[in-house]
């Protein structure tokens, strides 16, 4: 397959670099605490080829809905390698519970549902995890998990303790907007303090969720400033685990759930310039993709961008690259200075997270994805068609 023959817009997934990044994270953590496990966040980017690659590397799946759980099964993850999180689990909660899945209950209603199921099968042993909620000092008042400051967590432990065929196998914690080392140190210390306080000596796993900085393109690195490396995270997080369990026979599995950390850098989207117009001394370059194809990163940072220019390119100042939608907020990149022409190819980097999974069928169908692996190009998602979009609708 010749990439020059593929029409824009489209994504490219650089699988070899993704694999290298996966190993770098895993190796850094395991060098400090051997019983470490990656559980890839499906919600970040559930492209089946990516998830299958994670499975082939020995990773687990982290899912937050019945749809994602069923996808993990379809790809071939065994239930015991699927971490099922989220506040609104559906019918697959029971499948996870019965088949040894890593099921983390989020709230008391969910725990009561589990208990009702367990009581119907007194001769079968069941295990669950519990998601906890405590303040790590990052200013976010999270709504997920059981609060350790009121009686919810304590009551949950008591309920589990008094069910003969139900046991606690793990603790889970995750909070957004907390990528710094201090936040990670606070979350692992908070978890270990809970384990010590409640004498939870027989846990099988401690799951710290996601939110590490991954490798960054130079343009993003400059905007973020100094960010921790995988070795830095390992020394803090895995280091605390290693010290805490140094003299313990039981050394629980340490799980993290990277999503953007693993995948964002290794998806690029390619678009063409359809038009360049000037309005009151400002230039707008219209692309055949949209901000939905890029994801939320383009509203937060200036995304890394490469332009393949033609001989007809002209120098411009202060150009905004905008998408095809009829929305004023569809701005992909602001303030470009440089050469540009209609027909030029614009490559937007670092678009692997919360883009493909968050793209609505709005105005245009979704775009194809190609994977480059071992110098071979493969289509891993076909271009969406009108029939794909409207098949669920009822036409009179």
C-alpha positions in Angstrom: 0.0 0.0 0.0 1.3 3.4 -1.0 0.5 6.2 1.4 0.7 8.7 -1.4 -2.4 7.1 -2.9 -4.5 7.4 0.2 -6.8 10.4 0.3 -7.0 12.6 3.4 -8.2 12.7 6.1 -6.8 9.6 7.8 -4.9 8.5 10.9 -1.6 6.6 11.1 -0.8 4.5 14.1 3.0 3.9 14.6 2.9 0.5 16.2 6.7 0.0 16.6 7.1 3.2 18.5 4.1 2.3 20.6 5.6 -1.1 21.5 8.9 0.6 22.5 7.1 3.0 24.7 5.1 0.2 26.3 8.3 -1.7 27.2 10.0 1.4 28.5 7.2 2.0 31.0 7.0 -1.6 32.0 10.7 -2.1 32.4 11.1 1.1 34.5 8.4 -0.1 37.0 9.5 -3.7 37.1 13.1 -2.7 37.8 11.9 -1.4 41.1 8.9 -3.6 41.9 8.7 -6.8 39.9 5.0 -7.6 40.4 3.8 -4.7 38.2 1.1 -5.0 35.6 -0.1 -2.6 32.8 -3.9 -2.5 32.3 -4.5 -0.4 29.1 -7.3 2.1 29.3 -9.8 1.2 26.6 -11.8 4.4 26.9 -8.7 6.4 25.7 -8.6 4.6 22.4 -10.3 1.3 21.9 -9.1 0.7 18.3 -9.1 -3.2 18.3 -5.6 -3.4 16.7 -4.2 -1.3 19.5 -5.9 -3.4 22.2 -4.8 -6.6 20.5 -1.2 -5.3 20.5 -1.5 -4.6 24.2 -2.7 -8.2 24.8 0.2 -9.6 22.8 2.6 -7.6 25.0 1.1 -9.2 28.1 -1.0 -6.2 29.1 -4.4 -6.3 30.7 -7.6 -4.4 29.6 -9.1 -1.7 31.8 -12.7 -1.1 30.9 -15.5 1.1 32.2 -18.6 -0.2 30.4 -20.3 -3.4 29.2 -19.4 -2.4 25.6 -15.7 -2.2 26.4 -15.8 -5.3 28.5 -17.4 -7.3 25.6 -14.8 -5.8 23.2 -12.0 -7.0 25.5 -13.6 -10.5 25.5 -13.9 -10.4 21.7 -10.3 -9.5 21.3 -9.3 -12.4 23.5 -8.6 -11.0 26.9 -9.6 -13.6 29.6 -11.9 -12.2 32.3 -9.1 -12.5 34.9 -7.1 -10.0 32.8 -9.9 -7.4 32.5 -10.1 -4.7 35.1 -13.7 -3.5 35.3 -14.1 0.0 36.7 -16.6 2.8 36.3 -19.7 4.0 38.2 -22.3 2.6 35.8 -21.5 -1.1 35.1 -24.2 -3.1 33.4 -25.0 -6.8 33.0 -21.4 -7.7 32.4 -20.7 -7.0 36.1 -22.1 -10.4 36.8 -19.9 -12.0 34.1 -16.8 -10.4 35.6 -17.8 -11.5 39.1 -18.4 -15.1 38.1 -15.3 -15.5 36.0 -12.6 -14.1 38.2 -12.4 -10.6 36.7 -10.8 -7.7 38.4 -14.1 -6.0 39.4 -13.8 -2.8 41.4 -17.0 -1.5 42.9 -17.5 2.2 42.8 -20.4 2.9 45.1 -22.5 1.3 47.8 -25.4 0.6 45.4 -23.0 -1.5 43.3 -21.7 -3.3 46.3 -25.3 -4.2 47.4 -25.9 -5.5 43.9 -22.8 -7.7 44.2 -23.9 -9.0 47.6 -27.3 -9.9 46.3 -25.7 -12.0 43.6 -23.2 -13.6 45.9 -25.9 -14.7 48.4 -27.7 -16.6 45.7 -24.7 -18.9 45.2 -23.5 -19.8 48.8 -21.3 -22.6 47.5 -19.2 -20.5 45.2 -16.4 -18.2 46.3 -16.3 -14.6 44.9 -13.7 -11.8 45.1 -14.0 -8.1 44.4 -12.0 -4.9 44.6 -13.1 -1.5 46.0 -12.4 1.9 44.5 -11.5 4.4 47.3 -11.7 8.2 47.3 -9.4 10.4 49.3 -7.8 13.8 48.9 -4.3 13.9 47.4 -4.1 17.7 47.4 -4.5 18.4 43.7 -7.6 20.5 44.2 -10.1 18.2 42.5 -13.2 17.1 44.4 -13.6 13.7 42.7 -17.0 12.0 42.7 -15.7 8.4 42.2 -15.1 5.6 44.7 -16.0 5.2 48.4 -15.0 8.1 50.7 -12.6 7.1 53.4 -13.5 10.1 55.5 -17.1 9.2 56.1 -18.4 5.7 56.9 -18.7 4.4 53.3 -15.4 2.6 53.0 -15.5 1.3 56.5 -19.1 0.0 56.0 -18.1 -1.6 52.7 -15.3 -3.5 54.4 -17.7 -4.7 57.2 -20.3 -5.8 54.6 -17.7 -7.8 52.7 -16.3 -9.3 55.9 -19.7 -10.6 57.0 -20.4 -12.4 53.7 -18.9 -15.9 54.0 -18.2 -16.5 50.3 -17.1 -12.9 49.4 -13.6 -11.5 50.0 -11.7 -8.3 49.2 -9.0 -8.9 46.7 -7.8 -5.4 45.8 -8.1 -1.6 46.2 -8.4 0.8 43.3 -7.7 4.6 43.2 -7.8 7.0 40.3 -8.0 10.8 40.0 -7.8 13.1 37.1 -5.5 16.1 36.7 -2.8 14.6 38.8 0.2 13.7 36.7 2.9 15.2 38.9 5.2 13.1 41.0 3.8 14.6 44.2 0.3 13.6 43.3 1.5 10.0 42.6 3.4 9.9 45.8 0.3 11.0 47.7 -1.9 8.4 46.0 0.5 5.4 46.7 1.1 6.6 50.3 -2.6 7.1 50.9 -3.3 3.5 49.6 -0.6 2.0 51.8 -1.8 3.9 54.8 -5.3 2.4 54.3 -3.9 -1.0 54.0 -1.9 -0.5 57.2 -4.8 1.0 59.1 -7.4 -1.7 58.2 -4.8 -4.5 58.2 -5.6 -5.6 54.7 -2.7 -8.0 54.5 -4.0 -10.4 51.9 -4.7 -8.1 49.0 -3.9 -9.5 45.6 -3.6 -6.1 43.9 -3.3 -2.4 44.4 -4.5 -0.4 41.4 -3.4 3.2 41.2 -5.3 4.2 38.0 -3.7 6.3 35.3 -2.4 9.8 34.7 1.4 9.7 34.1 3.1 11.9 31.6 4.2 9.9 28.6 6.9 10.8 26.1 6.3 14.1 24.5 7.2 15.8 21.2 9.5 18.7 21.7 6.7 21.2 20.9 4.6 19.8 23.7 7.5 19.3 26.1 8.2 23.0 25.8 4.6 23.9 26.7 4.4 21.5 29.6 7.9 22.3 31.0 9.7 19.7 33.0 7.8 16.4 33.3 8.7 13.2 35.1 10.2 10.3 33.3 9.0 6.7 33.7 12.1 6.1 35.9 11.0 9.0 38.1 7.5 7.5 38.5 9.0 4.1 39.2 11.3 5.4 41.9 8.4 7.1 43.7 5.5 4.7 43.2 7.1 1.3 42.8 9.7 2.4 45.3 7.1 3.0 48.0 5.5 -0.5 47.2 8.9 -2.2 47.4 9.7 -0.6 50.8 6.3 -1.3 52.3 6.3 -5.0 51.2 10.0 -5.6 51.7 9.6 -8.1 54.5 6.2 -9.4 53.4 5.6 -12.8 51.9 2.6 -11.5 50.1 3.6 -8.9 47.5 0.4 -7.7 45.7 0.3 -6.9 42.1 0.8 -3.2 41.4 -1.4 -2.1 38.6 -1.5 1.2 36.7 -4.0 2.0 33.9 -2.1 4.1 31.3 -4.1 5.4 28.3 -2.8 8.7 26.9 0.6 7.8 28.4 0.9 4.8 26.1 -1.0 5.8 22.9 -1.3 9.6 22.4 2.1 10.2 20.8 1.8 7.4 18.3 -1.3 8.4 16.4 -1.1 11.2 13.8 -3.9 12.6 11.7 -3.3 13.8 8.1 -5.5 16.5 6.6 -5.5 18.6 3.4 -5.9 22.3 3.1 -9.1 23.0 1.2 -9.1 26.7 1.2 -7.3 29.8 2.6 -9.3 32.9 3.2 -8.7 36.3 4.7 -11.2 38.0 6.9 -10.4 41.4 8.4 -6.6 40.9 8.2 -6.7 37.4 9.7 -6.2 34.2 7.7 -8.1 31.0 8.1 -7.0 27.7 6.5 -9.9 25.2 6.1 -8.9 21.6 6.5 -10.9 18.4 5.5 -10.8 17.2 9.1 -12.1 18.7 12.3 -11.2 19.3 15.9 -13.1 16.1 16.7 -10.5 14.1 14.8 -7.7 15.7 16.9 -9.3 15.5 20.4 -9.3 17.8 23.4 -5.6 18.3 23.2 -6.0 21.0 20.5 -8.1 23.1 22.9 -5.5 22.9 25.6 -2.1 23.1 23.8 -0.6 23.9 20.5 -0.4 20.4 19.0 2.8 19.4 17.1 2.2 20.0 13.4 4.1 19.3 10.3 3.2 20.7 6.8 4.2 19.2 3.5 4.2 22.2 1.3 4.0 22.5 -2.4 5.9 24.7 -4.9 3.0 27.1 -4.9 3.2 27.8 -1.2 3.0 31.4 0.0 4.2 32.8 3.3 1.5 33.7 5.8 1.3 35.2 9.3 -1.2 34.4 12.0 -3.1 31.6 10.3 -5.8 29.6 12.2 -6.3 26.1 10.9 -10.0 25.3 11.2 -12.1 22.2 10.6 -15.0 21.5 8.2 -17.7 21.7 10.8 -20.1 24.7 11.0 -18.8 25.5 14.5 -16.8 28.5 15.4 -14.9 26.5 18.0 -13.6 24.1 15.4 -10.1 25.5 15.6 -7.3 22.9 15.4 -4.3 25.2 15.5 -4.0 29.0 16.1 -1.4 31.5 15.0 0.6 29.6 12.4 3.4 31.5 10.7 4.9 30.0 7.6 4.4 28.8 4.0 1.1 27.3 3.0 -1.0 26.5 -0.1 -4.3 24.9 -1.0 -3.6 21.2 -1.3 -0.8 21.1 1.3 -0.9 18.1 3.6 -1.1 19.0 7.3 0.1 16.3 9.8 -1.2 16.8 13.4 0.7 14.7 16.0 -0.1 13.4 19.4 -3.8 12.7 18.7 -4.2 9.1 20.0 -6.1 10.0 23.2 -9.8 10.8 23.4 -10.1 11.5 19.7 -11.2 8.4 17.8 -13.4 7.3 20.7 -14.9 10.8 21.1 -15.6 11.6 17.5 -19.4 12.0 16.9 -21.0 11.2 13.5 -21.3 14.9 12.9 -21.6 16.3 9.4 -19.1 13.8 7.9 -18.5 10.0 8.5 -15.5 9.0 10.5 -12.1 8.6 8.8 -9.9 5.5 8.3 -6.9 4.4 10.4 -3.7 2.8 9.0 -1.0 1.1 11.0 2.7 1.1 10.2 4.4 -1.9 11.8 7.7 -3.5 10.6 7.6 -1.1 7.6 4.3 -2.5 6.5 1.1 -0.4 6.1 -2.2 -2.0 7.1 -5.7 -0.6 7.2 -7.0 -1.2 10.8 -10.2 0.8 10.5 -12.2 1.4 7.3 -13.7 4.7 6.4 -17.2 5.0 7.8 -20.1 5.0 5.3 -23.5 6.5 5.3 -25.0 3.1 5.9 -22.7 2.5 8.9 -24.1 5.7 10.5 -27.8 5.3 9.7 -28.2 1.5 10.0 -29.6 1.8 13.6 -32.2 4.4 12.5 -35.7 3.6 11.5 -36.8 4.9 8.1 -40.5 5.0 7.4 
